[in-house]
Amino acid sequence: MADRIMLGADPASVGTARRFCTGILQGWHATEDTVDLVALLVSELVTNVVLHAGTPCELAILEGPSLRVEVEDGNPDLPVQKHYDTEAGSGRGLHLLEVLSDRFGTDLTPQGKRVWFEVGWQRAG
């Protein structure tokens, strides 16, 4: 099963994406830890779209043995992990994906690119 939402290329889309994911995952009875983790990583991906792609995007959450979250935008430029010093205020999104997700990647699409991640999950008690 998958749920999807279209988001604009504006900062308000980050909060919309977090609320969308939280609502979907709570409806699927995901644990609070899973909800918080996915909300954090989705915030990073949608923020990257707003700051770097500058296009509308589609956010999809796919339910399976692993949760898969995809953000597809209209810019074909692949994200590059930056190495900022500890004082930098941004640039940690891909690093967080690498550290906190089970798997992540980027796929080129005919319209741009899709950045995705997967995390293991369980339903709450």
N, C-alpha and C positions, 0 to 999 in steps of 0.2 A: 504494500500500500504506500502511496506517496501523496503528500500534500504540498501545494505550491502557492506562491504569492509573487506578484510582480511589484517591484519597488522602483521608485524614482532615484535619480542621481543627486539626491540632496541629503544633508545630514540627518533629517528627521527619519529617514528610512532605516537608520541603525536601530533606533528604538522600536520602530514598527517590526523589524525583523526579530528582535529579541522577544517582543510580546507574542508574535506569531509562533515562534519556536516553543516558547514556554507553554502557551495554550495547547498546542498540538501534543507535546510530550506529556503534559499533565493529563490530557485526555487519553493517552496511551498508558497511563499509570507508570511512567518512568520514575526512577528514584530521584530524589531531590538533587543528589550529586550529579546525576546525568543531566538533568534540566539545567543546572548551573553551568556545567562544563560546555554543553552545546550552546547555551546563550552567550557565553564568553567568546567561543570560537566563531560563532556566527557574527557577533559584533565586529570582530577583527576582519572577517572576510568582506562584510558589507562596507565597513569603513574604508577598506582598500579600494573597493569599487568607486565609492564617492570621491576619494582623494586622487586616485590614479587613473581609473578607467574613464570616469566622467560620463557614463552611460547608464540608462536604466538596467536593471538586472532581474533575473528570476531566481528565487530561493526555493529549493525543493528539499523536503525531508522524506527519506525513504525508510520504511520500517522493514526490518528483517532481523536475522541473527545479530548483525551489527547495524547500528544506525548509520545511515549515509546521508550526509548533508552536502548539497551542491549549490554553488552560486555561479550563474552564467551571466556574463556581461557581453557587451558589444565591442570590446577592444581586444584585438588579437595579441597585444604585447603581454608576454608571459611575466608573472611576478618574479622578482629577484630578491632573495633574502639579503638584507643589508646588515652590516656589522657596525652598529652604533656604539658609542661609549655608554657607560652606565648612567650618564647624565641626560642622554637624549630622551625627548618626550614622546617619540614615536619610532616605528620601524621594527616592532617586535612581533607583528602578526604571524608571519611565516614561522618564526622561531617557536611561538606558542603552538602552532599547528604541529610542528615537528615533535615537540616535547609532550604535548597533552593528548594527541590523537593516536589511535592505533595505526592508521595509515592516512596519507594525504597525497594529493597530486593535482596536476593541471592537465587538461586536455584542450587542444585547439578544436573549435567548432566552426562551421561555415560562417557563423555570425560574429565570432570572437573567441572567447575561451570559457572554460568551466573549471573552477577551482573547487575541490571537494575534500572531504575528510570522512573518516569512519571511526566510530567508537563503539566498544562493547557496551551492552546495557542490560539491565534487568528491570522487570516491573517491580514496583514497590509492593511490599508485603501484602 
